[in-house]
Amino acid sequence: MTHPLLAELATFLPPAGLVVDPGRLAPRLIDARKRLHGQALALALPDSADQAAEIVDRCRAHGVAIVPQGGNTGLVGGATPMRADSLLLGCDRLNRIRQVDPAGYALTAEAGCILDDIRAAAEAAGRLFPLWLGSSGSARLGGLVGTNAGGLQVQRYGTTRELVLGLEAVLPDGRIHRGLHTLRKRNVGYDLKQLFIGAEGTLGFVTAATLRLFPAERGQAVAMVALDDAAQVLALFDRAKAAAGEVLTAFEMIDRSALTLLARHFAAVAQPFAEPPPYAVLIALSGGEADAVLAERLAELLLGAGCDDAAVAQDGSQAKALWALRELIPAAQVRQGPSIKHDLALPIGAIPAFLAEAAGLLAQRLPEAQPVVFGHVGDGNLHFNLSLPPGSEQAELETRANLLLFELVARHGGDISAEHGIGRLRIATADACHDPVERSLMRQIKAMLDPDGLFNPGVLL
C-alpha cells in the first residue's frame, strides 16, 4: 500500500521532484563504497527552500524520518537511508548559483551545485574557490557542508568550515534559517552556521551557502620528491612551510605500497622514480607569480633541503600527471581487492612516530594486512588503509585493525576521523573514545533542534 505521505508530496512536487520508481531509486540507496544497501519510501527533490520546508512539515506530520543526501560520495554511510519508512531528501534540483560577488570575494550557491561548477563560476569571475577533492565532479555543496569536507588544499585554505560565510537551512520544525550573508565581521552572538557544518544532516537540511572566494592563482609549480623515511618527510614540510609560507598550497605524502599499487594498476601513468621510494611527497606552490617564478622557488627550496631525487613539473601536463599519482590511489586499491579504510587525524609532529609504531604493531598482530598510507601531511590527515588478501574475513580483520589503530592514534594525540566524519560506521567508536561531555552536549543540541529525531536517525549520534 502506498504511504499517504507520498500522495501529499505529489500534490505540490512535480514528477521530477518525487522519485518512487525502484530502478531510479536504487542507486541512491547504496553508499559510495557499496557496503550499505538501504531502503526508503521515495526520493524527494525540492527546488527551493520553501518547497523543502513543506516537505519537512509533511514528514513531521506523518512521523517519517528524513535522510538528507548530496552527491552520495561519503565514505561512512551517513547519507544512506536504512529504514523502509524514511524519506530520502536530495538537493539535485537546488542547483543554481544565486550570486557571484567578485568585489566581496563571495559566491552564493544552492546545495545541489556540483563542486566543479562552483569552482568554474568563481574562475569565470576571476576568483578562486579552493575546495578541491577527488569527487569534485560529483560532490554537491550540501554534502560538502554537511560533512565539513577537507580535500587537497586544506593546509593553505582550511576545510569547508573556514570557507562558509553564511547558510540557509530548513530546520526539523519546518522553519527556514535564512542566514546567507557575505560579511567577514559579524559579532552578534552564536555562530549558528557552525551547527550545521559537519552535522551530517542530523540538524536540518542545508539549501544554500555563501562561500569565501580568493584571488585567482596566476601560476603554480608542482614537484614530487623521493624520501627515505617519515622523519625526512616532516623535515621537508617544516622547511617548505618556512620558505614558501602562504604560497605552499599542498603537501601530500604517498608511501611505497601506494606507489607499487599505482604501478601495477595504472602503468600508463608514469612515475618519476626508477624504483618506488619508501616515501614520495607531492609539493604544490601556487599564487600570484608566474609558473616559471614559482618553479624556480620550488627548485631552490628542494635544493636547499638536499632533495637530490625530485621531479619538478615543467608544464601543466606534467603537473597533472604528478597529481594523478596522488588522486588515483583509491581507484588502484579498488582494483587490487578488499581493503580497510581509515581517515586519521594526527598532530603533524607525531606522524613519524605513529607510522613507525603502527607498522610494527600491524606486522605482529595483523601480518596479512598490507598498509597503504597516503594523505595530507600538511594538515595532519593520513589515509591509513590496509589491503587484504582475496577471500579474507574482512569484517573480523577490520574489527581488529580498528581497535589497534584507534587506540594508537589516541595515544599519539590524534583522532579517528579527519575528514570522513562519523556517519553510521563510527558511532560506537566515537562514544567509546571521545569526551563524554562533548558527546552529551551534541545529543542535547540534537534533542533541542530535533526532539522527534526526524533528521538522519542513526547517524553521528
Summary of the structure (lengths in Angstrom):
residues: 461
radius of gyration: 22.7
end to end distance: 32.0
largest distance: 72.4
contacts: 1580
relative contact order: 0.12
helix: 39%
strand: 22%
